[in-house]
Structures are given as structure tokens and as C-alpha cells.
């Protein structure tokens, strides 16, 4: 089968050179990317990176300073929010407290002029979809946080939007409920086939739910790709540091061969590893994830001697802080059934890593 015969999804949203300036402050530098049909797409980044500003421009609550936004090929910039085939789920849920759940879901459909029979059938369908049909007559204050979240989703999905925008909808929930709602959101997205654009600062949420992740920092795109590509192949130090945990230390770049660099570390060892933006004869930053480091050292890997200076027991894993004289390395080790391989603070130890697990990220 040739590439041309493979089905390629259409573009649900096209962002072309979009930026946003508030007075003298540039919240978002020009960005260009596409969001595909039936995709769970996440905008991820720290506070102030521009992710919510971008979401609000897609929704129509803000106008771009430059650039174009299209929905299925049609320019939507001159359309007010209620004329766009998009809906938004807010962090606060924004449910009407004086209305029942049925009335909350039906409200938008009434404004769109849906006939009563069609409206009632859609409300029933949405309540069943989010497993809240038994609570149709209740009001929002009678629900838990997770139940209110489901109704907010049902209300946003009811008018059959082409794109659903979700602005940090899980941040107000406790940890267990957030984890459960991740599964429900992913299931809903697959069941409805609607494109979801999800905004979060939580890296674990992004990695868990997304088809693709757009990492934003300092008002611009730092990297866009699948969760595994973002985690395993960070494009720069910002992405490596923001996505999950990692260890950094300085290396000297000896030579380059395409996307690989031969480097030396302060203990004198040389090795070749994947690289991004490294320069020959310069210092560079090496990133190595805690789970990629072996403790104790393995014979076929690059060893580093050190001393354990801290431990953090987390049930299935223990994190060890190892002082090497070059850097303090955070190392994760799965706990055995018998916990026979536990190490103590002050214990001399040799750790190691495979060269292929390291990433050389430029200065």
C-alpha cells in the first residue's frame, strides 16, 4: 500500500500566523499549525505561555492581532462566538444553578431553535452518554464536582459542535477524580468523533489523553508531536524540563554526524547519542530521564560513580538522589516484591545509562 492510498484526516482547525498583543504585552507570538478531525489535541504549557489566549481566539472570545483561523476550511474570524460551530467547557463549568440538569443541557438547543421533540431526544441522549440520566431533575448544587463536569460536557456536546474546546476542565477536581475523568473524556471523544482541543498545564494529563501535544512556552511553540515523541525526543531543554522529570548535566561536544553527537562528560568518558542543536567544540546539555538510569550500574552501559544522598519511597517505585560530583542525579527504581534491593543514604554506588537513552540538547 502506498502512502497516497492511506486515509489522511481532514483539517478541523487551521491556525496560520496567529498572534495576540494586549497593549505592550505580546501574549502569543505568531504560531502556525493544524488540528485534525477526530483528534484529541492538547495545548500544554506553564501559566502565561499563551495556551488559553489561543483557545479563546478559536472560540471567538478574543480576536487575533495577526493571522487567520479557519474551521474546516472556512474563515471564522468575523463570526461571533455563538455563530461558530465550536463549544467551550470552562474550568468553572458555568452551569445555571436555578435550572435542572435537563434544562441546563436544553438551554443552548432552545436558543438554536431546535424543535421540542428533537431537543428532548438530544437531552436524553446526552444524559445517557455521560451516565447522568438518573439525575435529570436535580440541580447543579446537588451534584459532586465530577458530576457537574459531566453535565458541562453534555451541555457543550448537545448542539453537535464540530470542535469542543476544554479550558483546564479537570483542575478543580481531586487527584482520584481527575484520573477517572481522563478516561471518561477520552472515551467521550472516541464515541462522538468530535475534535477535542484541550488546554492544561498538567504534563501527565497531556501525555495520557492526547493524540498530539503542542508545547507552548514564552508565547511560542516549543514542540508539537505525539506524546511519546514529546517525551522521548524533546526538541530543547525547555521541553525536556517541562515534560516529566529529567536530569541535566553539562557535556563537551567533540563531533557531530547528522542527528548524533559524540560527547564527553566530566569524568572523562566519551559516547555518541542523539542530539538537537549541538555545536562542535561547545558545551551542551545532556538530558537523561530518571527511569533510564540503572541502579546499580550495568556492565554494558556508561558508568558514573556516586553516593546516595536522598530517597523518596512512592510505593511501586523509589526515587534515589545520587551525588556524582558532576551533578545530582534523580534515579527511579521499581521496588521488588521482597524490597531486597533497597539502598541507603550514604551508600557509595555506581549508576549507569545507555548512550541511546541520553539526549544532547545544545547549550
Secondary structure, 3 states (H helix, E strand, C coil): CCHHHCCCCCEEEEEEEEEEEECCEEEEEEEEEEEECCCEEEEECCCCCCHHHHHHHHHCCCCCCEEEEEECCEECCCCCHHHCCEEEECCCCCCCCCCEHHHHHHHHHHHCCCCHHHHHHHHHHHHHHCCCHHHCCCEHHHCCHHHHHHHHHHHHHHCCCCEEEEECCCCCCCHHHHHHHHHHHHHHHHHHCCEEEEEECCHHHHHHHCCEEEEEECCEEEEEECHHHHHHCCCCHHHHHHCCCCEEEEEEEEEEECCEEEEEECCCCEEEEEECCCCCCCEEEEEECHHHEEECCCCCCEEEEEEEEEEEECCCEEEEEEECCCCEEEEEEECCCCCCCCCCCCCEEEEEECHHHCEECCC
